[in-house]
Amino acid sequence: MQGIKSADMQQQIQAAIDRMVESGAERGIQVAVYRGGKQLVDAVAGIADPDTGRPVTSATPFYNFSICKGAASTLVHMLAERGVFTYETPVPELWPEFAARGKDAVTIRQVLNHSAGVPGIPLDTTVEDLCDWDKMCAAIAAEELWWEPGTKVGYHAYTFGYIVGEVIRRATGKKISQVLLEELAAPLGVGDEIYFGMPPAEQHRLAVLEDAGHADEPMPEMPPDLPMFRAAPMSLMPTAGFGNRADVLAADIPAGGKTSARAIARMYASMLGSIDGVRLLSEARLREATSVSTSGTDEVFGMQTRWGLGYAIGVPGMPEHEPPTAFGIGGVGGSFAGADRATGIAFAVTKNRLMNDFQAATEIIGLVYRLSQEDRREDLVSRESI
């Protein structure tokens, strides 16, 4: 019964993404789903590079922007579990320069749940600056607080990655990209599918990003005093041009990253349980990391938000649980990866046509959830009839 339903899920997901590509809504797309330590879905469709016709494969990495914040957060939890630091450790205990301008009490927990009060980078920051680790860390260390740490929540779009990465570097003596490879990617067998900085010699394997073609649509009117305009220069908004630059791809900018769907889904699956003998977090650590830690109106972008420790709480396409058990994070352009403690499902949707919504991910994750629920119900009926 299990195998039949798994095959059915693979077929239905494959048909769904084939339709998306055939309709022109998507160019290239990957879907991976795990449950109970096994990969149930490994589906791909479309083109990775329109210029050459190179197809998407399961091993094709995509620049998925913020999706890899989930990987950066998982590394922090792994180090915390080993006692390298705690969530209550003040960031300046590891990175003394960060204490400048009143930031001496910011904790690792507040960085992870986006309540640290340091969401902004200098408004004259360039793309070249983003690629300079030491320059960005110095600039963030010199920033003023936007609010008293722990009292409000606001998405730390760029600063999250540098702060987490510098905490890891100061604690381990290694760059976050090296820690990712040694502690997470290599043990899970995906060392060539998930990266922060991607070596130039490997970049030919990436899917080429493209904007969805909204250039002729008028931008909605937005008040010029919106806090988001103070958090980063608009010239650094993620676009296909930004995400296809060789220097950006090679740099450690761990607010984003490059990954295949199966690599990031495998990471989430190994948080829920053992994958080929590898489990990244204990059950107790998983629950703390993925329970609501902060919530409220986002001080930067204005929407209602809920955060665990590095992961957004709630997943598009998956119904709410009480208490909430689904967690993950999406990226600009519409990719999404996450998991659900209640169902044991881990999943990822990665794609190279950048949309301004999560429509494709919502449809696919919703289908995964429905098929999984049907599978579980049929399994229960089968057991009861024995």
N, C-alpha and C positions, 0 to 999 in steps of 0.2 A: 504493500500500500504506500509506504513512504517513498519508495523509488518511483512509483508511477506518478505520484503527485509532484515530486521534484522535477521529473521530466516534463510534466504539464506546465509547471511554473516556468521552466526554461523556454518552452515553446511559446507560451503566451507573452513573456517579456520580449523574446526575440521578435515576435510578430509586431508588438507595439513599437519597438524602436525602428524596425524596418519601415513601418508606416510613417513615422516621424521624418525619416530621411527621404523616403520617396515623395512625401508631400512638399519637401523643401524647407520644412520648419527647422530641421537640424542638418548639419553637415556630417559630423562624425560623433558617435556616442558609444559609451561603454556602460554596462550594468553588471554589478557583482552582488551576490547575496549569499550570506552564510547563516547557518543555524546548527546548533549542537556540534560545533567543531568541524562541520563539513560545508564545502561550497556547493550551494544548490543551483546557483545561476552564474553563468559566465557568458554574457551576451555582448556582441559588438555589432555595429552597423556603420556604414558610411566611409567617408574619406578623411584621412589624417592630414593630407596635403593636397589641395586641389591642383597645384601647379604640376605635380608629378603623378597624381592619381594614386599615391601610396595609400593603401587601405588601413583603417583602424584595426589593430589586433588587440588581444587581451593584455599584451605587454606594453602597449603604447602609453607613455606618460603624457599627461595633459597638465598645462599650467592652470590650476584650479583656484588660484588666489587664496581666499581665506580658509578653504577646506583644511589646509595643513596646519592651521592653528590647533586643530584637534591633536595632531601628532606632537606639536611642541608641548601642549598641555600634558599629554600622556607621559612624555619624558620627565616632566616635573614630578608627576605622581610616582613614577618609578624611583626617582631619586629620593623623594620624601619617604617612600616605603622602606628604603635602605637606611634611613636616618641621616642622610647627608644634610638635610635641613627639615624644618617643619613648615606648615602653612602659616604659622604665626611668626616665623623668622622675619625681622625687618629686612627689607631689601638692602639698606646700607650696611648691614652686618657682613654681607658678602661683597657689596659694591659700594664702598664708602662715598665715592663722588656723587652718588645718587641722592645723598642727604641734603644737597644744596637747596636753598629757597623753600625750606619748610617741609621737605619730603622725607625727613628722618624717620617718621613713624609708619610709612607705607609698608605693608606686609606682603608676603608672597600670596597669601589668600586674596588680598584686595586686588592684586594684579590679575590673578586668575579669574575673579568674578567681575572684572571691569568696574570696580568701585574705587580704584586707586586715585582717581582724580588727575591723571596725567595723560589725557587723550590726544594732546596736540603735538605736532612737530612744527618747526619754524616755517612760516609762510613763504620764505624764499628758498626752501629746500628744492633741489633739482633731482632728476632721475639719477644723475651721476652721484649725488650725495647719498641717495638711498643705497647705493652699491658700496659705500664706504662705511664699514662697520664701526670703526673707531669714531669717525666724525658723527655718525648718527647717535651713538651712545653718549658722546660728550654733549650733543645738543639736547638730548632728552634729559640728561642729568641736570642740565642748566634750566630746564623748564619750570615755570611756576605751577602750583596746584590750581585746578579749576574749582575744586570743592574740597572740603575736609574729607580725607580718606575714610571710606566705609560708610559715608552718610548718603551718597547718591550713586547711581549707576549710569554709565555712558560708555558706548563702544569705543575701545582703544584700537582703532583700525590698524594703524601702523605701529604705534608705540608698544602694543602688546608683544609683538614678536621680538623686538630688540630688548625689551626688559627681561622677558623670559629667557631669551638667548644669552644675555649677559650674565644673568643669575646662574645659568647652567655653566657658562664658561668660567666664571669666578669660582664656582664650587668644584668643578672637575678639572680645570685646566685645559679643556678641549672645546673647540668650536661646536656649536649646536649641530652642524651638519655631520661632524664626525661622531657625535654621541648618537644621533639618529641612526646612522649606519651600524655602529657597533652594538648598540643596545636594543634596537627595535627592528630595523629593516633586515639586517643579515640574519638574526635568529629566526625571523619569520620567512626567510627565503625570498624576500622581495628587495634585495639590495640594489637591484638595477631598475626599480620601478617607482621609488619614492625618494624625493630629494628636497632639501631647501636650495642650496646652491648646486647647480648641475654642471659637471665638467663640460667645457666646450666640445670635447671630443665625443660626448654622448648626445649633444643637443639635436643631432640629425634625426633622432628617434622620436622626438616630440611631435605631438599633433600641432599643427599651425592654427592659431586662433584667428577668428574673423568676427567683426562686429555684425550685428544682426541687420543693419541697414536702416536704422532709425534716424539717420542724419537729416532727412527731409522733414522729420516731425518736429514741431515747435517744442522747445523745452517748457515745462510747466513753470508758471510764475512762482518764484520762491522769494520770500523776504530776504533782503541782503544781510540782515543781522542774524540769520540762522546760525546756531553754534557750529554746525558742520563746516561752515566756511572759515571758521577760525582754527579748525583741527588739522587741516592740511591744505596746501594749494590745490586748486581745482585741476591744475596741469598734471597732477599725480593721480587723478582718478583712473582706476584700472580700465584699460581698453585693450583691444587686440594689438595695436601698435606697441603699447607698453609691454604686454606679455610676450611679444615675439622678439624683443631686443636681446641680443646675445649677452650684453653685460648684466641685464636684469636676471636672465636665466642662470647665469653663473654665480650670482651673488647670493649670500645668505640674507634673505629678507623674510624671516620666518613668520611674519604675519600672513604669508602665503607660501605656496610650494608647488612642486610638480609631482604628480602621482597618477598611477593607473587606478581604475576603480577597484580592481581586485586587491591592490596593495593596501589602500586605505581601509577598505572593508575588512580585510584580513586583520588589520590592526584593531579595529573595533571588535571583531569576533574574538580576538585573543585577550580583550579586556573582559568579555563576558564569560569566557571559559578557555579551556586548553585547546590549542591548535597545534597538532603534531608535537605534543609535549611542551609547548610554550604557552604560558599564561603570564600576561604582563602585570596584572594587578590582582591583589586578593579581593575576595568578595566584599570585605568591610571597606577597603580603600575605594573600590568601585562605587559603592553606595554613597560614600561621602563625596566623591568627585562628581557624581552625576545627580545629586539632589539639589533642589533649588537653594542657592546661596544668596542671590540678590534678585530683586524684581522691582518694577516700577517704570516710570517714564524715562526713556533714554535721554540724558542731558545733552547729547550731541546730535542725535538724529530725530528725536521726538516721538518715536513709536513706543508702545508697551513692550517690555522685554523681561525675560527671565534667564538667569544664568546659573549654571552649576560652577564648578571650578575649571573653567576653560571651555566648557561646552554649553551651547544654547540648550535650554530645556524645551522640549516640544519639537516635532518633526512634521514637515508638510506631507499631507497625504495619510498620516497615521492618526487615528482618533486619540483624544486626550484620555489619559488614565488618571485616577485619583487614588493615591498620590501619583504625580507624573513620573513616568519611567523611561520615556523616550528622550534621547539626547543626541546631539551632533552639531554640525556647523556647515553652512553653505558658503559658496563663494560667489563673488560678482560674476555674472554671466549665466547663473542658473544651475551649476553643479551642486550636489549635496551628498554628504556622507554622515552616517550615524548608526545608532543601534537602539534597541529597546530591551531593558532588563526583563520586562514582563513576558515578552514573547520569545526572547533569546535570538532575535533576528539582528544581524548586522548587514549593512548595505551601503552601496555607493552608486551614484549616477554622475558620470563625468562626460563632458562634451566640449566641443571647440567652437561652436557658434554662440557668441555671448548675447544673451537675452537680458531684459531688465526685469525678469520674474523667474519664479521657480515652477512654471507650469509643467514642463516635462518631468521634472523630479517629482512633483506632486502626483502626477498621473501614474508614474512608474512605482513609486513607493506605496501608493494606495493599492495598486494591483498586487504588489508583493504581500502587503498586509492581508488583503482579502483572501488570496490563495493560501497563505499560511494558515489563516484561521479555518478555512475549509478543511485543510489537511489535518489540523489538530482535532477538529470535530469528528472527522471520519475515523481518525485513529482511536479516539475515545469510544466511538460506537463499536469499532471492531474489537476493542479490548473488553467492552461490556458484554459482547455477544459470545465471547469465548467461555 
